[in-house]
Amino acid sequence: MTPPDPIDCLVIGAGPAGLATAIYLARFRRRFEVIDDGNSRAAWIPVSHNLAGFTNGISGKNLLSRMRSHAKKYGAAITRGSIVKLAKETGGWFVATGADGRVIRASTVMLATGVIDDEPALPQLRQAVRRGLIRHRRICDGYEVIDNKVGVIGSITISEARWTVSLWPATSPAAWIRSSSRWGKRPSPPPQSTTG
Ligand SMILES: Cc1cc2nc3c(=O)[nH]c(=O)nc-3n(C[C@H](O)[C@H](O)[C@H](O)COP(=O)(O)OP(=O)(O)OC[C@H]3O[C@@H](n4cnc5c(N)ncnc54)[C@H](O)[C@@H]3O)c2cc1C
């Protein structure tokens, strides 16, 4: 059987990055598909206060839902699934294989797969994140904790812990918790080249 013609773009991931890409591609009338396995980090945002245009904040789930509707309005196809293999064919096409065995050929691929947090093994971590008690990013959350006592968890030095809260002069680390060896280890540096 002849394989189907390649699409213009395969977008892997439907978090904010993949969905923004989908909106543009759809409006450019490109042939594309978005495949997403439903684990966007954005879904964990209780309320985001730093997205322009949302003066009173917006939850990550609401944002994702709005972005999906926006992309679909222009005809974007967003499919639930997981890409497990990506290769390049002779001829230059990308060939992606889904966990269900489906094969998609595309002339370009947008990797919008995000990152996975390296989180501490704390009890009820997810509930604490949902309640905004544990926060991941000083850029997104620092303003909200001004004048509060903040504990910093991580495989970091005390000066790095101070730096973490240094954007807000009135805030200082009340506790500095170095992570266990299981979690938060820095990646090993790349091996030294022996050839110079
Ligand atoms: C608790 C918390 C609070 C945050 N607060 C804020 C905030 O207030 N403001 C802010 O700007 N940012 C905030 N962030 C960060 C924000 O969530 C990320 O920057 C954003 O989600 C990144 O978007 P992304 O599209 O790159 O990745 P993601 O949102 O992670 O989306 C990636 C998608 O790709 C999918 N995927 C991955 N691999 C595959 C595969 N092989 N096949 C198919 N699908 C795949 C995943 O399932 C996921 O749906 C917060 C993050 C967390 C965890």
The ligand as a Gaussian input file, in Angstrom:
#p B3LYP/6-31G(d) Opt

LIG

0 1
 C        2.977000      24.303000      39.068000
 C        3.374000      25.100000      37.839000
 C        3.012000      26.439000      37.751000
 C        3.383000      27.184000      36.638000
 N        3.002000      28.488000      36.574000
 C        3.245000      29.193000      35.460000
 C        2.783000      30.534000      35.332000
 O        2.137000      31.070000      36.229000
 N        3.068000      31.198000      34.186000
 C        3.787000      30.610000      33.176000
 O        4.026000      31.279000      32.163000
 N        4.215000      29.340000      33.264000
 C        3.969000      28.628000      34.378000
 N        4.421000      27.345000      34.467000
 C        5.204000      26.784000      33.383000
 C        4.308000      26.363000      32.205000
 O        3.416000      25.377000      32.641000
 C        5.197000      25.826000      31.096000
 O        6.142000      26.823000      30.747000
 C        4.362000      25.491000      29.883000
 O        3.409000      24.492000      30.193000
 C        5.276000      25.000000      28.769000
 O        4.479000      24.739000      27.660000
 P        4.908000      23.652000      26.600000
 O        3.833000      23.631000      25.578000
 O        6.316000      23.893000      26.174000
 O        4.976000      22.260000      27.405000
 P        3.814000      21.481000      28.158000
 O        2.754000      22.404000      28.624000
 O        4.433000      20.593000      29.158000
 O        3.174000      20.591000      26.997000
 C        3.910000      19.550000      26.395000
 C        2.892000      18.543000      25.864000
 O        3.569000      17.591000      25.050000
 C        3.022000      16.307000      25.336000
 N        4.015000      15.309000      24.949000
 C        5.271000      15.146000      25.414000
 N        5.885000      14.126000      24.787000
 C        4.969000      13.624000      23.913000
 C        4.994000      12.549000      22.971000
 N        6.095000      11.794000      22.803000
 N        3.878000      12.315000      22.231000
 C        2.770000      13.082000      22.384000
 N        2.697000      14.116000      23.253000
 C        3.783000      14.375000      24.002000
 C        2.778000      16.349000      26.842000
 O        1.848000      15.348000      27.223000
 C        2.211000      17.762000      26.992000
 O        0.801000      17.774000      26.823000
 C        4.099000      26.571000      35.578000
 C        4.444000      25.204000      35.658000
 C        4.080000      24.476000      36.769000
 C        4.446000      23.012000      36.853000

